[in-house]
Amino acid sequence: MSDALTESLSRIWKEALGTTRVSPEENFFDLGGDSLAAITVVAAIYNEFSVEIPIRILFDNPTINEFSEALVEILGLDS
């Protein structure tokens, strides 16, 4: 998993959750994330990476570590 990708996702999650700290192992929904925040994340990923992903990816992979692995697979990048 790319450090740059992890940093980008961390920034996106912090903005969507309105927080200053997110650990790569913390669950998005345990941190207060809801469906509206999840839509915000998906939209930010589209804006940053020019890729549309189903919101279900976040629900199925609720930590940054899990989500980044799924995103790497979707983008076809080497992890």
PDB file of N, CA, C and O in Angstrom:
ATOM      1  N   MET A   1       0.838  -1.166   0.000  1.00  0.00           N
ATOM      2  CA  MET A   1       0.000   0.000   0.000  1.00  0.00           C
ATOM      3  C   MET A   1       0.884   1.230   0.000  1.00  0.00           C
ATOM      4  O   MET A   1       1.879   1.280   0.723  1.00  0.00           O
ATOM      5  N   SER A   2       0.543   2.195  -0.780  1.00  0.00           N
ATOM      6  CA  SER A   2       1.322   3.409  -0.963  1.00  0.00           C
ATOM      7  C   SER A   2       1.130   4.373   0.207  1.00  0.00           C
ATOM      8  O   SER A   2       0.008   4.613   0.654  1.00  0.00           O
ATOM      9  N   ASP A   3       2.245   4.920   0.692  1.00  0.00           N
ATOM     10  CA  ASP A   3       2.163   5.934   1.746  1.00  0.00           C
ATOM     11  C   ASP A   3       1.421   7.165   1.252  1.00  0.00           C
ATOM     12  O   ASP A   3       0.655   7.767   2.003  1.00  0.00           O
ATOM     13  N   ALA A   4       1.639   7.546  -0.003  1.00  0.00           N
ATOM     14  CA  ALA A   4       0.952   8.709  -0.570  1.00  0.00           C
ATOM     15  C   ALA A   4      -0.560   8.471  -0.626  1.00  0.00           C
ATOM     16  O   ALA A   4      -1.349   9.373  -0.344  1.00  0.00           O
ATOM     17  N   LEU A   5      -0.951   7.260  -0.989  1.00  0.00           N
ATOM     18  CA  LEU A   5      -2.371   6.934  -1.035  1.00  0.00           C
ATOM     19  C   LEU A   5      -2.965   6.974   0.365  1.00  0.00           C
ATOM     20  O   LEU A   5      -4.045   7.529   0.569  1.00  0.00           O
ATOM     21  N   THR A   6      -2.268   6.389   1.324  1.00  0.00           N
ATOM     22  CA  THR A   6      -2.730   6.395   2.709  1.00  0.00           C
ATOM     23  C   THR A   6      -2.872   7.824   3.225  1.00  0.00           C
ATOM     24  O   THR A   6      -3.852   8.150   3.895  1.00  0.00           O
ATOM     25  N   GLU A   7      -1.905   8.667   2.916  1.00  0.00           N
ATOM     26  CA  GLU A   7      -1.974  10.072   3.336  1.00  0.00           C
ATOM     27  C   GLU A   7      -3.152  10.791   2.679  1.00  0.00           C
ATOM     28  O   GLU A   7      -3.851  11.564   3.334  1.00  0.00           O
ATOM     29  N   SER A   8      -3.370  10.539   1.398  1.00  0.00           N
ATOM     30  CA  SER A   8      -4.498  11.167   0.697  1.00  0.00           C
ATOM     31  C   SER A   8      -5.828  10.718   1.300  1.00  0.00           C
ATOM     32  O   SER A   8      -6.717  11.535   1.540  1.00  0.00           O
ATOM     33  N   LEU A   9      -5.954   9.426   1.539  1.00  0.00           N
ATOM     34  CA  LEU A   9      -7.191   8.917   2.126  1.00  0.00           C
ATOM     35  C   LEU A   9      -7.395   9.457   3.534  1.00  0.00           C
ATOM     36  O   LEU A   9      -8.516   9.787   3.920  1.00  0.00           O
ATOM     37  N   SER A  10      -6.331   9.545   4.288  1.00  0.00           N
ATOM     38  CA  SER A  10      -6.419  10.094   5.640  1.00  0.00           C
ATOM     39  C   SER A  10      -6.924  11.539   5.605  1.00  0.00           C
ATOM     40  O   SER A  10      -7.780  11.918   6.404  1.00  0.00           O
ATOM     41  N   ARG A  11      -6.402  12.331   4.696  1.00  0.00           N
ATOM     42  CA  ARG A  11      -6.839  13.719   4.555  1.00  0.00           C
ATOM     43  C   ARG A  11      -8.313  13.784   4.160  1.00  0.00           C
ATOM     44  O   ARG A  11      -9.079  14.574   4.713  1.00  0.00           O
ATOM     45  N   ILE A  12      -8.700  12.948   3.200  1.00  0.00           N
ATOM     46  CA  ILE A  12     -10.088  12.923   2.734  1.00  0.00           C
ATOM     47  C   ILE A  12     -11.024  12.530   3.881  1.00  0.00           C
ATOM     48  O   ILE A  12     -12.071  13.146   4.080  1.00  0.00           O
ATOM     49  N   TRP A  13     -10.635  11.502   4.626  1.00  0.00           N
ATOM     50  CA  TRP A  13     -11.475  11.050   5.743  1.00  0.00           C
ATOM     51  C   TRP A  13     -11.575  12.118   6.820  1.00  0.00           C
ATOM     52  O   TRP A  13     -12.654  12.348   7.365  1.00  0.00           O
ATOM     53  N   LYS A  14     -10.456  12.777   7.135  1.00  0.00           N
ATOM     54  CA  LYS A  14     -10.471  13.840   8.152  1.00  0.00           C
ATOM     55  C   LYS A  14     -11.445  14.939   7.747  1.00  0.00           C
ATOM     56  O   LYS A  14     -12.228  15.416   8.569  1.00  0.00           O
ATOM     57  N   GLU A  15     -11.396  15.335   6.488  1.00  0.00           N
ATOM     58  CA  GLU A  15     -12.299  16.379   5.999  1.00  0.00           C
ATOM     59  C   GLU A  15     -13.758  15.920   6.065  1.00  0.00           C
ATOM     60  O   GLU A  15     -14.626  16.681   6.493  1.00  0.00           O
ATOM     61  N   ALA A  16     -14.029  14.701   5.652  1.00  0.00           N
ATOM     62  CA  ALA A  16     -15.401  14.184   5.647  1.00  0.00           C
ATOM     63  C   ALA A  16     -15.946  14.011   7.061  1.00  0.00           C
ATOM     64  O   ALA A  16     -17.140  14.188   7.303  1.00  0.00           O
ATOM     65  N   LEU A  17     -15.060  13.665   7.991  1.00  0.00           N
ATOM     66  CA  LEU A  17     -15.486  13.416   9.368  1.00  0.00           C
ATOM     67  C   LEU A  17     -15.386  14.659  10.250  1.00  0.00           C
ATOM     68  O   LEU A  17     -15.896  14.671  11.370  1.00  0.00           O
ATOM     69  N   GLY A  18     -14.737  15.694   9.749  1.00  0.00           N
ATOM     70  CA  GLY A  18     -14.566  16.901  10.541  1.00  0.00           C
ATOM     71  C   GLY A  18     -13.689  16.693  11.757  1.00  0.00           C
ATOM     72  O   GLY A  18     -13.984  17.189  12.844  1.00  0.00           O
ATOM     73  N   THR A  19     -12.602  15.950  11.563  1.00  0.00           N
ATOM     74  CA  THR A  19     -11.688  15.660  12.656  1.00  0.00           C
ATOM     75  C   THR A  19     -10.256  15.972  12.230  1.00  0.00           C
ATOM     76  O   THR A  19      -9.994  16.229  11.055  1.00  0.00           O
ATOM     77  N   THR A  20      -9.353  15.948  13.170  1.00  0.00           N
ATOM     78  CA  THR A  20      -7.947  16.235  12.863  1.00  0.00           C
ATOM     79  C   THR A  20      -7.082  14.995  12.924  1.00  0.00           C
ATOM     80  O   THR A  20      -5.907  15.047  12.561  1.00  0.00           O
ATOM     81  N   ARG A  21      -7.636  13.879  13.375  1.00  0.00           N
ATOM     82  CA  ARG A  21      -6.837  12.668  13.510  1.00  0.00           C
ATOM     83  C   ARG A  21      -7.645  11.439  13.098  1.00  0.00           C
ATOM     84  O   ARG A  21      -8.774  11.236  13.545  1.00  0.00           O
ATOM     85  N   VAL A  22      -7.040  10.632  12.239  1.00  0.00           N
ATOM     86  CA  VAL A  22      -7.628   9.356  11.826  1.00  0.00           C
ATOM     87  C   VAL A  22      -6.500   8.346  11.718  1.00  0.00           C
ATOM     88  O   VAL A  22      -5.530   8.562  10.992  1.00  0.00           O
ATOM     89  N   SER A  23      -6.627   7.253  12.435  1.00  0.00           N
ATOM     90  CA  SER A  23      -5.645   6.176  12.351  1.00  0.00           C
ATOM     91  C   SER A  23      -6.034   5.242  11.202  1.00  0.00           C
ATOM     92  O   SER A  23      -7.220   5.035  10.948  1.00  0.00           O
ATOM     93  N   PRO A  24      -5.041   4.678  10.509  1.00  0.00           N
ATOM     94  CA  PRO A  24      -5.348   3.767   9.395  1.00  0.00           C
ATOM     95  C   PRO A  24      -6.126   2.516   9.808  1.00  0.00           C
ATOM     96  O   PRO A  24      -6.697   1.832   8.958  1.00  0.00           O
ATOM     97  N   GLU A  25      -6.151   2.217  11.111  1.00  0.00           N
ATOM     98  CA  GLU A  25      -6.853   1.028  11.593  1.00  0.00           C
ATOM     99  C   GLU A  25      -8.233   1.336  12.150  1.00  0.00           C
ATOM    100  O   GLU A  25      -8.980   0.415  12.482  1.00  0.00           O
ATOM    101  N   GLU A  26      -8.590   2.623  12.259  1.00  0.00           N
ATOM    102  CA  GLU A  26      -9.877   2.979  12.846  1.00  0.00           C
ATOM    103  C   GLU A  26     -11.006   2.854  11.829  1.00  0.00           C
ATOM    104  O   GLU A  26     -10.845   3.163  10.648  1.00  0.00           O
ATOM    105  N   ASN A  27     -12.132   2.400  12.315  1.00  0.00           N
ATOM    106  CA  ASN A  27     -13.312   2.206  11.485  1.00  0.00           C
ATOM    107  C   ASN A  27     -13.987   3.547  11.204  1.00  0.00           C
ATOM    108  O   ASN A  27     -14.296   4.302  12.126  1.00  0.00           O
ATOM    109  N   PHE A  28     -14.209   3.828   9.939  1.00  0.00           N
ATOM    110  CA  PHE A  28     -14.832   5.068   9.493  1.00  0.00           C
ATOM    111  C   PHE A  28     -16.141   5.337  10.232  1.00  0.00           C
ATOM    112  O   PHE A  28     -16.407   6.469  10.634  1.00  0.00           O
ATOM    113  N   PHE A  29     -16.940   4.320  10.407  1.00  0.00           N
ATOM    114  CA  PHE A  29     -18.254   4.481  11.011  1.00  0.00           C
ATOM    115  C   PHE A  29     -18.173   4.607  12.526  1.00  0.00           C
ATOM    116  O   PHE A  29     -19.009   5.273  13.137  1.00  0.00           O
ATOM    117  N   ASP A  30     -17.179   3.975  13.136  1.00  0.00           N
ATOM    118  CA  ASP A  30     -16.958   4.153  14.569  1.00  0.00           C
ATOM    119  C   ASP A  30     -16.483   5.567  14.887  1.00  0.00           C
ATOM    120  O   ASP A  30     -16.668   6.051  16.004  1.00  0.00           O
ATOM    121  N   LEU A  31     -15.876   6.223  13.914  1.00  0.00           N
ATOM    122  CA  LEU A  31     -15.398   7.597  14.085  1.00  0.00           C
ATOM    123  C   LEU A  31     -16.504   8.629  13.861  1.00  0.00           C
ATOM    124  O   LEU A  31     -16.262   9.834  13.930  1.00  0.00           O
ATOM    125  N   GLY A  32     -17.706   8.151  13.595  1.00  0.00           N
ATOM    126  CA  GLY A  32     -18.832   9.062  13.381  1.00  0.00           C
ATOM    127  C   GLY A  32     -19.277   9.167  11.940  1.00  0.00           C
ATOM    128  O   GLY A  32     -20.194   9.926  11.626  1.00  0.00           O
ATOM    129  N   GLY A  33     -18.640   8.416  11.060  1.00  0.00           N
ATOM    130  CA  GLY A  33     -19.031   8.436   9.655  1.00  0.00           C
ATOM    131  C   GLY A  33     -20.434   7.888   9.457  1.00  0.00           C
ATOM    132  O   GLY A  33     -20.855   6.956  10.143  1.00  0.00           O
ATOM    133  N   ASP A  34     -21.142   8.473   8.524  1.00  0.00           N
ATOM    134  CA  ASP A  34     -22.470   8.012   8.166  1.00  0.00           C
ATOM    135  C   ASP A  34     -22.574   7.991   6.642  1.00  0.00           C
ATOM    136  O   ASP A  34     -21.579   8.197   5.946  1.00  0.00           O
ATOM    137  N   SER A  35     -23.765   7.744   6.129  1.00  0.00           N
ATOM    138  CA  SER A  35     -23.897   7.624   4.678  1.00  0.00           C
ATOM    139  C   SER A  35     -23.574   8.945   3.971  1.00  0.00           C
ATOM    140  O   SER A  35     -23.021   8.929   2.871  1.00  0.00           O
ATOM    141  N   LEU A  36     -23.902  10.070   4.572  1.00  0.00           N
ATOM    142  CA  LEU A  36     -23.584  11.364   3.957  1.00  0.00           C
ATOM    143  C   LEU A  36     -22.067  11.585   3.916  1.00  0.00           C
ATOM    144  O   LEU A  36     -21.534  12.051   2.909  1.00  0.00           O
ATOM    145  N   ALA A  37     -21.380  11.253   5.001  1.00  0.00           N
ATOM    146  CA  ALA A  37     -19.917  11.375   5.021  1.00  0.00           C
ATOM    147  C   ALA A  37     -19.291  10.403   4.023  1.00  0.00           C
ATOM    148  O   ALA A  37     -18.283  10.725   3.393  1.00  0.00           O
ATOM    149  N   ALA A  38     -19.880   9.220   3.874  1.00  0.00           N
ATOM    150  CA  ALA A  38     -19.369   8.241   2.910  1.00  0.00           C
ATOM    151  C   ALA A  38     -19.500   8.781   1.484  1.00  0.00           C
ATOM    152  O   ALA A  38     -18.602   8.592   0.664  1.00  0.00           O
ATOM    153  N   ILE A  39     -20.610   9.446   1.190  1.00  0.00           N
ATOM    154  CA  ILE A  39     -20.790  10.054  -0.133  1.00  0.00           C
ATOM    155  C   ILE A  39     -19.741  11.140  -0.350  1.00  0.00           C
ATOM    156  O   ILE A  39     -19.212  11.285  -1.452  1.00  0.00           O
ATOM    157  N   THR A  40     -19.442  11.893   0.689  1.00  0.00           N
ATOM    158  CA  THR A  40     -18.412  12.926   0.613  1.00  0.00           C
ATOM    159  C   THR A  40     -17.061  12.309   0.282  1.00  0.00           C
ATOM    160  O   THR A  40     -16.313  12.856  -0.528  1.00  0.00           O
ATOM    161  N   VAL A  41     -16.741  11.176   0.901  1.00  0.00           N
ATOM    162  CA  VAL A  41     -15.478  10.477   0.642  1.00  0.00           C
ATOM    163  C   VAL A  41     -15.424  10.014  -0.810  1.00  0.00           C
ATOM    164  O   VAL A  41     -14.424  10.230  -1.495  1.00  0.00           O
ATOM    165  N   VAL A  42     -16.482   9.387  -1.275  1.00  0.00           N
ATOM    166  CA  VAL A  42     -16.517   8.879  -2.651  1.00  0.00           C
ATOM    167  C   VAL A  42     -16.372  10.032  -3.651  1.00  0.00           C
ATOM    168  O   VAL A  42     -15.679   9.894  -4.659  1.00  0.00           O
ATOM    169  N   ALA A  43     -17.012  11.149  -3.380  1.00  0.00           N
ATOM    170  CA  ALA A  43     -16.905  12.318  -4.265  1.00  0.00           C
ATOM    171  C   ALA A  43     -15.483  12.879  -4.246  1.00  0.00           C
ATOM    172  O   ALA A  43     -14.959  13.260  -5.292  1.00  0.00           O
ATOM    173  N   ALA A  44     -14.863  12.932  -3.087  1.00  0.00           N
ATOM    174  CA  ALA A  44     -13.490  13.442  -2.978  1.00  0.00           C
ATOM    175  C   ALA A  44     -12.516  12.517  -3.702  1.00  0.00           C
ATOM    176  O   ALA A  44     -11.556  12.986  -4.313  1.00  0.00           O
ATOM    177  N   ILE A  45     -12.753  11.226  -3.641  1.00  0.00           N
ATOM    178  CA  ILE A  45     -11.899  10.269  -4.356  1.00  0.00           C
ATOM    179  C   ILE A  45     -12.053  10.473  -5.859  1.00  0.00           C
ATOM    180  O   ILE A  45     -11.074  10.420  -6.604  1.00  0.00           O
ATOM    181  N   TYR A  46     -13.275  10.706  -6.296  1.00  0.00           N
ATOM    182  CA  TYR A  46     -13.490  10.989  -7.718  1.00  0.00           C
ATOM    183  C   TYR A  46     -12.725  12.246  -8.129  1.00  0.00           C
ATOM    184  O   TYR A  46     -12.066  12.263  -9.169  1.00  0.00           O
ATOM    185  N   ASN A  47     -12.812  13.290  -7.319  1.00  0.00           N
ATOM    186  CA  ASN A  47     -12.130  14.551  -7.631  1.00  0.00           C
ATOM    187  C   ASN A  47     -10.608  14.402  -7.638  1.00  0.00           C
ATOM    188  O   ASN A  47      -9.921  15.015  -8.455  1.00  0.00           O
ATOM    189  N   GLU A  48     -10.094  13.591  -6.728  1.00  0.00           N
ATOM    190  CA  GLU A  48      -8.638  13.464  -6.610  1.00  0.00           C
ATOM    191  C   GLU A  48      -8.043  12.448  -7.578  1.00  0.00           C
ATOM    192  O   GLU A  48      -6.961  12.663  -8.124  1.00  0.00           O
ATOM    193  N   PHE A  49      -8.750  11.340  -7.789  1.00  0.00           N
ATOM    194  CA  PHE A  49      -8.183  10.244  -8.586  1.00  0.00           C
ATOM    195  C   PHE A  49      -8.895  10.017  -9.909  1.00  0.00           C
ATOM    196  O   PHE A  49      -8.489   9.159 -10.693  1.00  0.00           O
ATOM    197  N   SER A  50      -9.952  10.779 -10.164  1.00  0.00           N
ATOM    198  CA  SER A  50     -10.741  10.638 -11.407  1.00  0.00           C
ATOM    199  C   SER A  50     -11.239   9.218 -11.617  1.00  0.00           C
ATOM    200  O   SER A  50     -11.180   8.673 -12.719  1.00  0.00           O
ATOM    201  N   VAL A  51     -11.728   8.638 -10.537  1.00  0.00           N
ATOM    202  CA  VAL A  51     -12.284   7.293 -10.627  1.00  0.00           C
ATOM    203  C   VAL A  51     -13.564   7.241  -9.796  1.00  0.00           C
ATOM    204  O   VAL A  51     -13.612   7.698  -8.654  1.00  0.00           O
ATOM    205  N   GLU A  52     -14.602   6.665 -10.415  1.00  0.00           N
ATOM    206  CA  GLU A  52     -15.854   6.465  -9.692  1.00  0.00           C
ATOM    207  C   GLU A  52     -15.809   5.113  -9.014  1.00  0.00           C
ATOM    208  O   GLU A  52     -15.500   4.098  -9.639  1.00  0.00           O
ATOM    209  N   ILE A  53     -16.119   5.109  -7.730  1.00  0.00           N
ATOM    210  CA  ILE A  53     -16.180   3.846  -7.004  1.00  0.00           C
ATOM    211  C   ILE A  53     -17.549   3.729  -6.346  1.00  0.00           C
ATOM    212  O   ILE A  53     -18.147   4.731  -5.955  1.00  0.00           O
ATOM    213  N   PRO A  54     -18.033   2.518  -6.228  1.00  0.00           N
ATOM    214  CA  PRO A  54     -19.312   2.337  -5.536  1.00  0.00           C
ATOM    215  C   PRO A  54     -19.138   2.658  -4.049  1.00  0.00           C
ATOM    216  O   PRO A  54     -18.117   2.322  -3.450  1.00  0.00           O
ATOM    217  N   ILE A  55     -20.125   3.296  -3.473  1.00  0.00           N
ATOM    218  CA  ILE A  55     -20.070   3.630  -2.060  1.00  0.00           C
ATOM    219  C   ILE A  55     -19.943   2.365  -1.203  1.00  0.00           C
ATOM    220  O   ILE A  55     -19.443   2.409  -0.079  1.00  0.00           O
ATOM    221  N   ARG A  56     -20.394   1.267  -1.742  1.00  0.00           N
ATOM    222  CA  ARG A  56     -20.339  -0.026  -1.024  1.00  0.00           C
ATOM    223  C   ARG A  56     -18.897  -0.390  -0.651  1.00  0.00           C
ATOM    224  O   ARG A  56     -18.670  -1.070   0.350  1.00  0.00           O
ATOM    225  N   ILE A  57     -17.928   0.057  -1.448  1.00  0.00           N
ATOM    226  CA  ILE A  57     -16.516  -0.237  -1.165  1.00  0.00           C
ATOM    227  C   ILE A  57     -16.142   0.279   0.216  1.00  0.00           C
ATOM    228  O   ILE A  57     -15.424  -0.394   0.954  1.00  0.00           O
ATOM    229  N   LEU A  58     -16.620   1.461   0.571  1.00  0.00           N
ATOM    230  CA  LEU A  58     -16.319   2.014   1.891  1.00  0.00           C
ATOM    231  C   LEU A  58     -17.038   1.236   2.988  1.00  0.00           C
ATOM    232  O   LEU A  58     -16.464   0.986   4.048  1.00  0.00           O
ATOM    233  N   PHE A  59     -18.277   0.855   2.745  1.00  0.00           N
ATOM    234  CA  PHE A  59     -19.013   0.075   3.741  1.00  0.00           C
ATOM    235  C   PHE A  59     -18.360  -1.288   3.969  1.00  0.00           C
ATOM    236  O   PHE A  59     -18.341  -1.789   5.093  1.00  0.00           O
ATOM    237  N   ASP A  60     -17.829  -1.882   2.912  1.00  0.00           N
ATOM    238  CA  ASP A  60     -17.186  -3.194   3.025  1.00  0.00           C
ATOM    239  C   ASP A  60     -15.749  -3.115   3.524  1.00  0.00           C
ATOM    240  O   ASP A  60     -15.209  -4.111   4.004  1.00  0.00           O
ATOM    241  N   ASN A  61     -15.124  -1.950   3.419  1.00  0.00           N
ATOM    242  CA  ASN A  61     -13.715  -1.752   3.798  1.00  0.00           C
ATOM    243  C   ASN A  61     -13.611  -0.474   4.636  1.00  0.00           C
ATOM    244  O   ASN A  61     -13.128   0.545   4.141  1.00  0.00           O
ATOM    245  N   PRO A  62     -14.056  -0.512   5.901  1.00  0.00           N
ATOM    246  CA  PRO A  62     -14.239   0.711   6.666  1.00  0.00           C
ATOM    247  C   PRO A  62     -12.999   1.293   7.352  1.00  0.00           C
ATOM    248  O   PRO A  62     -13.110   2.288   8.070  1.00  0.00           O
ATOM    249  N   THR A  63     -11.825   0.695   7.147  1.00  0.00           N
ATOM    250  CA  THR A  63     -10.606   1.310   7.668  1.00  0.00           C
ATOM    251  C   THR A  63      -9.780   1.819   6.487  1.00  0.00           C
ATOM    252  O   THR A  63      -9.942   1.354   5.358  1.00  0.00           O
ATOM    253  N   ILE A  64      -8.913   2.759   6.754  1.00  0.00           N
ATOM    254  CA  ILE A  64      -8.070   3.284   5.670  1.00  0.00           C
ATOM    255  C   ILE A  64      -7.217   2.169   5.087  1.00  0.00           C
ATOM    256  O   ILE A  64      -7.039   2.095   3.871  1.00  0.00           O
ATOM    257  N   ASN A  65      -6.688   1.305   5.939  1.00  0.00           N
ATOM    258  CA  ASN A  65      -5.860   0.200   5.425  1.00  0.00           C
ATOM    259  C   ASN A  65      -6.657  -0.696   4.476  1.00  0.00           C
ATOM    260  O   ASN A  65      -6.183  -1.022   3.387  1.00  0.00           O
ATOM    261  N   GLU A  66      -7.860  -1.092   4.883  1.00  0.00           N
ATOM    262  CA  GLU A  66      -8.691  -1.949   4.032  1.00  0.00           C
ATOM    263  C   GLU A  66      -9.139  -1.215   2.771  1.00  0.00           C
ATOM    264  O   GLU A  66      -9.099  -1.759   1.668  1.00  0.00           O
ATOM    265  N   PHE A  67      -9.559   0.012   2.957  1.00  0.00           N
ATOM    266  CA  PHE A  67     -10.070   0.798   1.846  1.00  0.00           C
ATOM    267  C   PHE A  67      -8.988   1.054   0.805  1.00  0.00           C
ATOM    268  O   PHE A  67      -9.248   0.981  -0.396  1.00  0.00           O
ATOM    269  N   SER A  68      -7.777   1.352   1.263  1.00  0.00           N
ATOM    270  CA  SER A  68      -6.700   1.626   0.312  1.00  0.00           C
ATOM    271  C   SER A  68      -6.349   0.377  -0.486  1.00  0.00           C
ATOM    272  O   SER A  68      -6.036   0.471  -1.673  1.00  0.00           O
ATOM    273  N   GLU A  69      -6.396  -0.789   0.149  1.00  0.00           N
ATOM    274  CA  GLU A  69      -6.147  -2.040  -0.579  1.00  0.00           C
ATOM    275  C   GLU A  69      -7.208  -2.246  -1.655  1.00  0.00           C
ATOM    276  O   GLU A  69      -6.886  -2.635  -2.778  1.00  0.00           O
ATOM    277  N   ALA A  70      -8.457  -1.990  -1.321  1.00  0.00           N
ATOM    278  CA  ALA A  70      -9.540  -2.124  -2.309  1.00  0.00           C
ATOM    279  C   ALA A  70      -9.372  -1.106  -3.428  1.00  0.00           C
ATOM    280  O   ALA A  70      -9.594  -1.428  -4.596  1.00  0.00           O
ATOM    281  N   LEU A  71      -8.983   0.118  -3.086  1.00  0.00           N
ATOM    282  CA  LEU A  71      -8.795   1.157  -4.085  1.00  0.00           C
ATOM    283  C   LEU A  71      -7.630   0.835  -5.014  1.00  0.00           C
ATOM    284  O   LEU A  71      -7.712   1.077  -6.218  1.00  0.00           O
ATOM    285  N   VAL A  72      -6.554   0.295  -4.465  1.00  0.00           N
ATOM    286  CA  VAL A  72      -5.411  -0.117  -5.284  1.00  0.00           C
ATOM    287  C   VAL A  72      -5.855  -1.170  -6.296  1.00  0.00           C
ATOM    288  O   VAL A  72      -5.454  -1.132  -7.459  1.00  0.00           O
ATOM    289  N   GLU A  73      -6.672  -2.096  -5.853  1.00  0.00           N
ATOM    290  CA  GLU A  73      -7.175  -3.136  -6.757  1.00  0.00           C
ATOM    291  C   GLU A  73      -8.054  -2.530  -7.846  1.00  0.00           C
ATOM    292  O   GLU A  73      -7.930  -2.894  -9.015  1.00  0.00           O
ATOM    293  N   ILE A  74      -8.938  -1.611  -7.472  1.00  0.00           N
ATOM    294  CA  ILE A  74      -9.825  -0.968  -8.440  1.00  0.00           C
ATOM    295  C   ILE A  74      -9.009  -0.157  -9.461  1.00  0.00           C
ATOM    296  O   ILE A  74      -9.290  -0.184 -10.659  1.00  0.00           O
ATOM    297  N   LEU A  75      -8.009   0.554  -8.968  1.00  0.00           N
ATOM    298  CA  LEU A  75      -7.197   1.398  -9.850  1.00  0.00           C
ATOM    299  C   LEU A  75      -6.173   0.600 -10.648  1.00  0.00           C
ATOM    300  O   LEU A  75      -5.573   1.116 -11.591  1.00  0.00           O
ATOM    301  N   GLY A  76      -5.977  -0.664 -10.266  1.00  0.00           N
ATOM    302  CA  GLY A  76      -5.001  -1.483 -10.964  1.00  0.00           C
ATOM    303  C   GLY A  76      -3.563  -1.096 -10.669  1.00  0.00           C
ATOM    304  O   GLY A  76      -2.682  -1.246 -11.516  1.00  0.00           O
ATOM    305  N   LEU A  77      -3.332  -0.600  -9.471  1.00  0.00           N
ATOM    306  CA  LEU A  77      -1.977  -0.196  -9.064  1.00  0.00           C
ATOM    307  C   LEU A  77      -1.299  -1.325  -8.315  1.00  0.00           C
ATOM    308  O   LEU A  77      -1.957  -2.210  -7.769  1.00  0.00           O
ATOM    309  N   ASP A  78       0.016  -1.282  -8.296  1.00  0.00           N
ATOM    310  CA  ASP A  78       0.756  -2.229  -7.462  1.00  0.00           C
ATOM    311  C   ASP A  78       0.699  -1.732  -6.043  1.00  0.00           C
ATOM    312  O   ASP A  78       0.825  -0.532  -5.798  1.00  0.00           O
ATOM    313  N   SER A  79       0.510  -2.643  -5.095  1.00  0.00           N
ATOM    314  CA  SER A  79       0.405  -2.233  -3.699  1.00  0.00           C
ATOM    315  C   SER A  79       1.734  -2.159  -3.017  1.00  0.00           C
ATOM    316  O   SER A  79       1.803  -1.825  -1.834  1.00  0.00           O
TER     317      SER A  79
END
